[in-house]
Amino acid sequence: GAAFGILQNQKVILLIVSVLFIGVILFFLNKVPDTSRYMILHVLAAAVIAGGVGNMIDRFRQGYVVDFIYFSLIDFPIFNVADIYVVTATILVFVLLLFVYKDEELKFIK
């Protein structure tokens, strides 16, 4: 399942949600200007999409996502590289939107 076993064995729902989120990110990415100021947003959006597609491929081919990274020192849940891409890139996008870009620089979103 997604995120700590939520929606476990709900392959179709997770695939649909993944496709919808990727569509929303692509729509957003299409609106972001192609200037160097916004290049990091393009890279981070690509990382989220790559992670989402990676997990989607696993889920489609095997029926579940293969998680293989485990840190026993902190007893954190098992995860994979795609999860790292999605979580890290999403956090960085929020940081950029909250602290780096000014409101007038984000008018393209509206």
C-alpha positions in Angstrom: 0.0 0.0 0.0 0.9 3.6 -0.2 2.4 5.4 2.8 2.6 3.0 5.7 0.2 0.5 4.1 -2.7 2.8 3.5 -4.8 1.5 0.6 -3.1 -1.9 0.7 -4.1 -4.2 -2.2 -5.8 -1.2 -4.0 -3.7 -1.4 -7.1 -6.2 0.3 -9.5 -7.0 3.2 -7.1 -3.3 3.8 -6.5 -2.5 3.7 -10.3 -5.4 6.2 -11.0 -4.3 8.5 -8.2 -0.7 8.4 -9.4 -1.7 9.2 -13.0 -3.8 12.1 -11.8 -1.0 13.5 -9.7 1.5 13.2 -12.5 -1.0 15.0 -14.8 -1.3 17.8 -12.3 2.4 18.2 -12.0 2.8 18.2 -15.8 0.1 20.9 -16.0 2.0 22.9 -13.3 5.3 22.3 -15.1 3.8 23.6 -18.4 3.0 26.9 -16.6 6.4 27.4 -15.1 8.5 29.9 -17.2 11.6 28.5 -18.9 14.0 30.8 -17.3 17.0 30.0 -15.1 15.2 31.5 -12.1 12.7 28.6 -12.3 15.0 25.8 -13.4 15.1 24.2 -10.0 11.3 23.9 -10.1 11.6 22.0 -13.4 14.2 19.7 -11.9 12.2 19.1 -8.7 9.0 18.4 -10.7 10.9 15.9 -12.8 12.1 14.2 -9.7 8.6 13.9 -8.3 7.4 12.5 -11.7 10.3 10.1 -11.8 9.6 8.8 -8.4 5.9 8.5 -9.1 6.5 6.6 -12.4 9.0 4.4 -10.7 6.6 3.3 -8.0 3.8 3.0 -10.7 5.9 0.6 -12.7 6.5 -1.6 -9.7 2.9 -1.5 -8.7 1.7 -2.3 -12.3 4.3 -5.1 -12.9 4.3 -6.8 -9.6 1.2 -5.6 -7.8 3.2 -3.8 -5.1 6.1 -1.4 -4.7 9.5 -3.0 -3.8 10.9 -1.2 -0.7 14.5 -2.2 0.1 16.2 0.6 2.1 16.1 0.2 5.9 17.9 2.1 8.6 17.9 0.0 11.7 19.5 2.7 13.8 16.4 4.8 13.8 13.8 2.1 13.1 12.4 4.0 10.2 9.9 2.4 7.8 11.4 0.6 4.7 11.4 2.7 1.6 13.0 2.9 -1.9 14.7 5.4 -4.2 11.5 6.5 -5.8 10.1 7.4 -2.4 13.3 9.5 -1.7 12.7 11.4 -5.0 9.1 12.2 -4.2 9.5 13.2 -0.6 12.7 15.2 -1.0 11.6 17.0 -4.1 8.2 17.8 -2.6 9.7 19.2 0.6 12.1 21.3 -1.5 9.3 22.7 -3.7 7.4 23.8 -0.6 10.5 25.4 0.8 11.0 27.3 -2.4 7.4 28.4 -2.7 7.3 29.5 0.9 10.7 31.2 1.4 12.5 31.8 -2.0 10.0 33.0 -4.5 8.0 36.1 -3.9 4.2 36.3 -4.6 4.7 38.3 -7.8 7.1 35.6 -9.1 4.4 33.0 -8.8 1.6 34.7 -10.7 2.0 32.1 -13.5 0.3 29.6 -11.1 -3.0 31.4 -11.1 
